[in-house]
Every structure is written in C-alpha cells, then in structure tokens.
Amino acid sequence: MRPGSAIINVASVETFEPDPHALAYSTSKGAIVTFTKSLGGEVIGKGIRVNVICPGPFWTPLTTVSMDPKLTANYGHQTQMKRPGQPREAAPLFVLLASDDGSFIANEVFVIAGGMPMPS
C-alpha cells in the first residue's frame, strides 16, 4: 500500500461486553481490535493509517436472517436511542476514515452504538 492509504477494520461492541452465548463471535471481534492496534503501529511509519469501527446493533441482512423473529421487536433496545442503527448512519464515519479529511486519525477504535455505554 502507498503512503496516504487507509485500512478500516470492523469489529463489534461485543469486544467490550461479550455475550457468553457468542463466544466465538465475541472472541474474533476482540482479536480484530488487537490486530488493528498492532498493525497500525507497524505501518504508521509508512504513512498508512489503520482504524477499527465497532458497531452496536444495526439492521443488516444478516440480522434479519439470523435472529429469532420474536427477538427482532426489541432489537436495539439496549442502546440509549432505544433502536438499532441503519447502515447509512455508519457510512459517514467510514468515508471520513478513508478520506484525506481523516489524515490525522490513526490507530483508533470507534464505537457506533446509539449511545450504548462502553467500558473505558
């Protein structure tokens, strides 16, 4: 990759508050955050920025086919906004991190979760 390039990884809020019933999923998302921080330190000297976005509950095609229909009525209730996000609400952050406007943003973890409290 050339200097000025950006890598944006996607993990999940499960990184911070893992569901005991989603061991493999939560573990893999935590690994993505750790991978991002390590990779970011390795390539920043080459002018490559690496960041990770951790979404909370979002409506996606996977959500609708993988969830029990009885649970979808309350999906996103744990956010302070009391609803799931829509993909279009996350898009501006991806665009910022990929663009020259985000040229001073590197090795960061971003949470997009409708105000869900995250441990610090």
Secondary structure, DSSP 4 states (H G I P E B T S, - for coil): --TT-EEEEE--GGGTS--TT-HHHHHHHHHHHHHHHHHHHHHGGGT-EEEEEEE-SB--HHHHHHS-HHHHTTTTTTSTTSS-B-HHHHHHHHHHHHSGGGTT--S-EEEESTT-----
